[in-house]
Amino acid sequence: LENEIKLVDKAIEKTIKGLNPNEYICLTSIPGIGPVIAAGIIAEIGSVAFFDSNNSLAKFAGLTWQSFSFLPLDFLPISSYIIYML
């Protein structure tokens, strides 16, 4: 089983290096991100070039917290209102 996992990991690495080598190298330079995680990230976002800014990529990935403090409670969706009340 371990040999099969290694073969699949190598196949993923070979494929992703051919598709997006610069982003693959950048992602795998981050500690804790290996070939499989990098391939998953690239598969989800396609290319960083698709995003106008770092913030838009972070929003797409769900890494930013949306603050509703600028809206009156009347304008909040009911689910957000419930979360806001917690």
C-alpha positions in Angstrom: 0.0 0.0 0.0 2.8 2.4 0.9 4.5 1.8 -2.5 1.2 2.6 -4.3 0.8 5.8 -2.3 4.4 6.8 -3.3 3.6 6.0 -7.0 0.4 8.1 -6.9 2.3 11.0 -5.1 5.0 10.9 -7.8 2.4 10.9 -10.6 0.6 13.9 -9.0 3.9 15.7 -8.7 4.9 15.0 -12.3 1.5 16.2 -13.6 1.3 19.4 -11.6 4.9 20.3 -12.4 3.9 20.2 -16.1 0.8 22.3 -15.7 1.8 25.1 -13.3 5.5 24.8 -12.4 6.0 28.3 -10.9 3.0 28.1 -8.6 3.9 24.5 -7.7 7.5 25.6 -6.7 6.1 28.5 -4.7 3.5 26.5 -2.8 5.9 23.6 -2.0 8.4 26.1 -0.6 5.9 26.7 2.3 6.7 24.4 5.2 4.0 21.7 5.5 2.8 21.9 1.9 3.9 18.9 -0.1 3.2 17.9 -3.7 -0.3 16.5 -2.9 -1.5 19.6 -1.0 0.0 21.9 -3.6 -1.8 20.0 -6.4 -5.1 20.3 -4.5 -4.6 24.1 -4.0 -3.7 24.6 -7.7 -6.7 22.4 -8.7 -9.0 24.5 -6.7 -7.8 28.0 -7.7 -6.5 27.3 -11.1 -4.0 30.1 -11.2 -3.2 33.0 -8.9 -3.3 35.2 -12.0 -7.1 34.8 -12.0 -7.4 37.0 -8.9 -7.1 40.8 -8.8 -5.4 40.9 -5.4 -4.2 38.9 -2.5 -7.4 39.8 -0.7 -9.7 38.4 -3.4 -7.8 35.1 -3.3 -8.1 35.0 0.5 -11.8 35.7 0.2 -12.2 32.9 -2.4 -10.4 30.5 -0.1 -12.5 31.6 2.9 -9.5 33.0 4.8 -11.1 36.3 5.7 -13.7 37.2 8.2 -16.5 39.3 6.9 -17.5 42.0 9.5 -21.1 43.0 9.5 -20.4 45.9 11.9 -21.0 48.4 9.2 -24.5 47.2 8.5 -27.6 47.8 10.7 -29.1 44.5 11.9 -32.1 45.0 9.6 -29.9 44.3 6.6 -28.3 41.1 7.9 -29.5 37.8 6.5 -31.2 35.7 9.2 -28.4 33.2 9.4 -25.9 36.0 9.9 -28.1 37.6 12.5 -28.1 34.4 14.5 -24.3 34.1 14.3 -24.0 37.8 15.2 -26.1 37.2 18.3 -23.8 34.5 19.5 
